Amino acid sequence: MTERVALTGVPETMLATLYCKALQSREPSPILVDDQAERAVERIDYDFSKLKIDKSTAMSTAIRALYLDRWAKEALAEYPNAVVLHLGCGLDTRFDRLAPGPGVTWYDVDYPEVIEIRRRLFPERPGHHQVAASVTDPAWLADVPADRPAVIVAEGLVQYLTKDEIAELFTRLVAHFPAGVLMFDAWNSLAMRSGSHQKAIKASGAKLGGFGINDPRVIETLAPGLRFDAEQTFLDIPEMATFSKASRTVFKLMDRVPTLRNMGRLLRYRF
């Protein structure tokens, strides 16, 4: 049975992310295995061709998800009874990829129209909850347990938040939990200026938040209590060898210039 999807703006960008992961999962030697994404794309009644997703975009998206998965898995090994917040979850299937233990309570959080689609595509399981709310709405957090450490993952979200929204959200999260790990992908100012020209963003009409993170420690000033822990750039990881020779040449040149090297990276914080 197909599922009709009609989204615009930021919620529509989740379809591009889902499609990238499905395309990569179908490759003979995939960077990311995501059977659920493949099945979801087959069920969704939507013209994915309008997103103009190419192979390199699919690979980049899969790499981002793979490394966030690794960080999240490490954090869950440290906090086996954690509360997981998957902020701006879209149609991502991280719960299935990580298969957390029975001590974990997991919350997927996104706009009501997104969660409505998720509920049609993915069943809730024990310990797995889907929260229909904007991540910037403070009300939903009141129903999340505050007596355990948190593992907080935000993939493809922070780029769409303003500086004030980031500060308020992160401050609220730090105050709610006794300890935890926060991880997300970040763009610097150059990426923010050029990001609106990305094909999937243009196709959806989504608007970026405008705040570029040039220095990871700026987040410590926006949300006191957060401590910068680690970063991962993409130009020096083994998976980049799977790109075309022409792309690898460009990456080598970019890697020599900090502003270009840090256009997109993963950041991790503790509190």
SEMAR-376394 format. One line per 10 residues: number of its first residue (from 1); for each residue x, y, z of N, C-alpha, C. Coordinates in steps of 0.1 Angstrom, whole numbers. Layout:
residues N
NUM) X:Y:Z:X:Y:Z:X:Y:Z | ...
//
This chain:
residues 271
1) 8:-12:0:0:0:0:9:12:0 | 6:22:-9:14:34:-10:9:44:0 | 18:53:4:14:64:13:16:77:6 | 5:85:5:6:98:-1:13:108:8 | 22:116:3:30:125:11:29:139:4 | 25:149:12:24:163:7:30:172:17 | 43:175:15:50:184:24:57:195:17 | 60:206:24:67:217:18:77:222:29 | 86:231:25:96:237:34:105:227:41 | 109:230:53:118:221:60:114:207:61
11) 101:204:65:97:190:65:99:182:52 | 98:189:41:100:182:28:115:178:26 | 124:185:33:138:181:31:141:167:37 | 133:162:46:135:149:51:133:138:41 | 126:141:30:124:131:20:137:130:12 | 145:141:10:158:140:4:167:131:12 | 167:133:25:176:126:34:173:111:33 | 160:108:34:155:94:33:159:88:20 | 157:95:9:160:90:-4:175:87:-6 | 184:96:0:198:94:-1:202:81:6
21) 196:79:18:200:67:25:195:54:18 | 183:55:12:178:43:5:187:40:-8 | 191:51:-15:199:49:-27:212:42:-23 | 219:47:-12:231:42:-7:230:27:-3 | 219:25:4:216:11:9:215:1:-2 | 211:6:-14:209:-3:-26:222:-6:-33 | 232:1:-30:245:-1:-37:251:-15:-33 | 259:-20:-43:265:-33:-40:274:-34:-27 | 281:-23:-25:289:-22:-13:285:-9:-6 | 274:-9:1:268:4:7:277:9:19
31) 277:22:20:283:29:31:274:27:43 | 261:28:41:251:26:52:241:16:47 | 238:6:55:228:-3:53:215:1:60 | 205:4:52:192:9:58:180:3:51 | 177:-9:54:166:-16:48:153:-9:49 | 151:-3:61:138:4:64:137:16:55 | 148:23:52:147:34:43:143:30:29 | 149:19:24:146:13:11:131:10:10 | 125:3:20:111:0:20:102:12:21 | 106:22:28:98:34:30:97:41:16
41) 109:43:9:109:49:-4:99:42:-14 | 99:29:-13:90:21:-22:76:24:-19 | 72:27:-7:58:29:-3:53:43:-5 | 62:53:-4:58:67:-5:55:71:-19 | 43:77:-20:39:83:-33:44:97:-34 | 55:98:-40:62:111:-41:72:111:-53 | 73:122:-60:83:123:-71:96:126:-66 | 104:116:-62:118:118:-57:127:124:-67 | 124:123:-80:133:128:-90:134:143:-90 | 124:150:-84:124:165:-84:135:170:-74
51) 139:161:-65:150:165:-56:164:165:-62 | 165:159:-74:178:159:-81:189:154:-73 | 187:143:-66:198:137:-58:207:129:-67 | 220:133:-66:230:126:-73:238:116:-64 | 247:108:-70:253:98:-62:262:103:-51 | 269:114:-54:278:120:-44:270:126:-32 | 258:131:-35:250:136:-24:245:125:-15 | 241:114:-22:236:102:-14:248:97:-5 | 260:96:-11:271:91:-3:274:100:8 | 274:113:6:277:123:17:267:122:28
61) 254:120:25:244:119:35:245:106:43 | 249:95:36:251:82:42:263:83:52 | 273:90:48:285:91:56:282:99:69 | 274:109:68:270:117:79:262:108:89 | 253:101:84:245:92:92:253:81:99 | 263:75:91:271:65:96:279:69:108 | 285:81:107:294:86:118:286:91:130 | 274:96:128:265:99:139:260:86:146 | 258:76:138:254:63:144:265:58:153 | 278:59:148:289:54:156:290:62:169
71) 289:75:169:290:83:181:278:79:190 | 266:78:185:255:74:193:257:60:200 | 262:51:192:264:38:197:275:38:209 | 285:46:207:295:48:218:288:54:230 | 280:64:228:273:70:240:264:60:247 | 257:52:239:248:42:245:256:31:253 | 268:28:248:276:19:256:280:25:269 | 282:38:269:285:45:282:273:47:291 | 261:49:285:249:51:292:238:41:287 | 239:29:292:230:19:287:215:21:291
81) 213:29:300:199:32:305:195:46:301 | 201:51:290:198:65:286:185:68:281 | 181:81:281:170:86:273:176:91:260 | 171:86:249:176:91:236:166:101:230 | 171:113:227:163:122:219:168:123:205 | 160:119:196:164:120:182:156:132:176 | 163:144:176:156:157:173:156:159:158 | 144:164:153:142:166:139:145:153:132 | 138:142:137:141:128:132:138:126:118 | 128:134:112:124:131:99:119:117:97
91) 123:110:86:119:96:84:132:87:86 | 141:92:94:153:84:97:149:72:105 | 157:61:103:154:48:110:166:45:119 | 171:55:126:183:52:135:179:43:146 | 167:43:151:163:33:162:166:19:157 | 162:16:145:164:2:139:178:-1:136 | 186:9:131:200:7:128:208:4:141 | 205:11:152:213:10:164:207:-2:173 | 194:-5:172:188:-15:180:192:-14:195 | 189:-3:201:193:-1:215:188:-12:225
101) 194:-13:236:191:-23:246:178:-20:253 | 173:-29:261:160:-27:268:160:-16:278 | 171:-11:283:172:-1:293:170:13:287 | 170:14:273:170:27:267:155:31:264 | 152:44:266:139:49:263:142:60:251 | 135:58:240:139:65:228:127:74:224 | 130:87:220:120:96:216:124:102:202 | 116:99:192:118:106:179:109:118:179 | 115:130:177:107:143:178:108:150:164 | 96:154:160:95:162:147:81:168:146
111) 79:176:136:67:183:133:55:172:133 | 43:176:137:32:167:137:29:161:123 | 31:168:112:29:162:99:39:152:96 | 51:153:101:62:143:99:59:131:107 | 55:132:120:52:121:128:40:113:123 | 31:120:117:19:113:112:23:104:101 | 33:108:93:38:99:82:46:88:88 | 54:91:98:62:81:104:53:70:110 | 42:73:116:34:63:122:27:54:112 | 26:60:99:20:51:89:31:42:83
121) 44:46:84:55:38:78:62:29:88 | 63:34:100:72:27:110:64:24:123 | 62:12:127:55:10:140:63:14:152 | 56:18:163:63:20:175:66:7:182 | 77:6:189:81:-6:196:82:-3:211 | 84:-13:219:86:-11:233:98:-1:235 | 96:9:243:107:18:246:109:29:235 | 100:29:225:102:38:214:90:46:213 | 91:60:213:80:69:213:82:79:202 | 71:84:196:72:94:186:64:106:190
131) 72:117:191:66:130:197:63:140:185 | 51:143:184:46:152:174:47:167:178 | 58:173:176:60:187:181:72:193:174 | 72:206:173:85:213:168:95:211:180 | 107:209:176:118:207:186:120:220:194 | 116:231:189:118:244:195:106:247:205 | 96:239:205:85:241:214:89:235:228 | 89:243:238:94:238:251:85:228:258 | 72:227:254:62:219:261:65:204:261 | 69:199:249:71:184:248:81:178:258
141) 91:186:261:102:181:270:96:177:284 | 86:183:288:80:181:302:76:166:303 | 73:159:292:69:145:293:80:135:292 | 92:140:291:104:132:289:111:130:303 | 114:117:306:120:115:319:133:123:321 | 135:128:333:146:137:336:155:131:346 | 154:118:349:162:112:360:173:103:355 | 176:104:341:186:96:336:195:104:326 | 207:99:323:215:106:313:208:106:299 | 212:115:291:206:116:277:216:115:267
151) 212:108:256:220:108:243:211:116:233 | 216:127:229:208:136:220:215:137:206 | 207:133:196:212:133:182:203:143:174 | 209:152:167:202:161:158:209:160:144 | 204:153:135:209:152:121:201:161:112 | 208:170:105:202:178:95:192:188:101 | 194:192:113:184:201:120:190:215:123 | 202:215:129:207:228:134:208:239:123 | 210:235:111:211:244:100:198:252:98 | 187:247:102:174:254:100:170:262:112
161) 178:262:123:175:270:135:182:283:135 | 176:293:141:183:306:143:193:304:155 | 201:314:157:211:314:168:203:314:181 | 192:322:182:185:322:195:178:308:197 | 173:302:187:166:289:188:176:279:193 | 188:279:187:198:269:191:201:271:206 | 203:284:210:207:287:224:196:282:234 | 183:285:230:172:282:239:170:267:240 | 171:260:228:169:245:228:180:238:236 | 192:241:234:203:235:240:204:238:255
171) 201:250:259:200:254:273:189:246:280 | 178:244:274:167:237:279:170:222:281 | 177:216:272:181:202:273:191:200:284 | 201:209:285:211:207:295:205:208:309 | 195:217:311:188:219:323:179:207:327 | 174:200:317:165:189:319:171:176:325 | 183:173:320:189:160:323:201:162:332 | 204:152:340:216:152:349:229:152:342 | 230:146:330:242:145:323:239:139:309 | 248:140:300:246:134:287:255:138:276
181) 252:134:264:260:137:252:251:143:241 | 255:153:235:248:160:224:256:160:212 | 251:155:201:258:154:188:250:159:177 | 256:166:167:249:171:156:258:175:145 | 253:177:133:261:181:121:259:197:120 | 270:203:117:270:218:117:277:223:105 | 272:235:100:277:242:89:284:255:94 | 295:259:87:300:272:91:294:283:83 | 299:295:84:292:307:78:292:305:62 | 303:300:57:304:299:42:294:289:37
191) 292:278:44:282:268:41:268:273:42 | 266:282:52:253:288:53:249:297:42 | 259:304:37:257:314:26:254:306:13 | 261:295:11:259:287:-1:249:276:0 | 245:273:12:236:261:13:222:262:7 | 217:274:7:204:276:1:203:273:-14 | 215:271:-20:215:268:-34:215:252:-36 | 216:245:-26:216:230:-27:202:226:-34 | 203:216:-42:191:212:-50:179:209:-42 | 181:200:-32:170:196:-24:164:207:-16
201) 172:216:-11:167:228:-3:159:237:-12 | 164:239:-24:157:248:-34:144:242:-38 | 144:229:-40:132:222:-44:121:222:-34 | 125:222:-21:115:222:-10:111:236:-6 | 119:246:-10:116:260:-5:120:262:9 | 127:253:15:131:254:30:140:267:32 | 139:272:44:147:284:47:157:280:58 | 170:283:56:180:281:66:179:291:77 | 185:286:89:184:295:101:194:307:100 | 205:305:93:214:316:90:226:317:100
211) 226:308:110:237:309:120:248:298:116 | 259:303:112:270:294:109:279:292:121 | 283:280:123:292:277:135:306:275:130 | 314:286:132:328:286:127:337:280:138 | 334:283:150:342:278:162:333:270:170 | 335:257:172:326:248:180:324:253:194 | 334:261:199:332:265:213:322:276:215 | 317:282:204:307:292:205:294:286:211 | 292:273:209:281:267:215:281:266:230 | 293:266:236:295:266:250:290:279:256
221) 292:290:248:287:303:253:272:305:251 | 266:298:241:252:299:239:244:291:249 | 250:279:253:243:271:263:253:267:274 | 254:275:284:264:272:295:260:258:301 | 271:250:303:269:237:308:274:227:297 | 273:231:285:278:222:274:293:223:273 | 300:212:271:315:212:270:318:205:257 | 325:213:248:329:207:235:338:195:237 | 335:184:230:342:172:233:349:166:221 | 343:168:209:350:162:197:344:167:184
231) 351:167:173:346:170:160:351:160:150 | 343:159:139:347:150:128:345:157:115 | 355:161:108:354:166:95:353:154:85 | 349:157:73:346:146:64:356:144:53 | 366:153:52:375:152:41:387:143:43 | 388:138:56:400:129:59:395:115:63 | 383:111:61:378:99:66:380:88:55 | 381:75:58:384:65:48:373:64:37 | 360:67:41:349:65:32:350:75:20 | 358:86:21:359:95:10:366:89:-2
241) 373:77:0:379:70:-11:369:65:-21 | 356:64:-16:346:58:-25:341:69:-35 | 344:81:-34:340:91:-43:349:91:-56 | 344:97:-66:351:97:-79:365:104:-78 | 374:101:-87:387:107:-87:387:122:-87 | 378:127:-96:376:142:-97:372:148:-83 | 362:141:-77:358:146:-64:369:146:-53 | 377:135:-54:387:134:-44:398:144:-46 | 400:148:-58:410:159:-61:405:172:-55 | 392:175:-57:386:187:-51:387:187:-36
251) 384:175:-30:385:174:-15:399:176:-10 | 409:172:-17:422:174:-12:426:189:-12 | 421:196:-22:423:211:-23:416:218:-11 | 403:213:-9:395:219:1:401:217:15 | 407:205:17:413:202:30:424:211:34 | 430:218:25:441:227:28:437:240:33 | 424:243:31:419:256:35:408:254:47 | 411:259:59:403:256:70:388:260:68 | 385:271:62:372:275:59:364:265:51 | 371:260:41:365:250:32:364:236:39
261) 375:233:46:375:220:53:363:219:63 | 360:230:69:350:230:80:336:234:76 | 334:234:63:320:238:58:310:229:65 | 313:216:65:304:207:72:311:197:80 | 307:195:93:314:186:102:304:182:113 | 308:172:120:300:167:131:307:172:144 | 298:177:153:303:182:166:296:174:178 | 304:172:188:299:165:200:302:172:213 | 293:173:222:294:180:234:289:171:246 | 295:174:257:290:167:269:285:177:279
271) 277:172:289:272:181:299:269:173:312
//
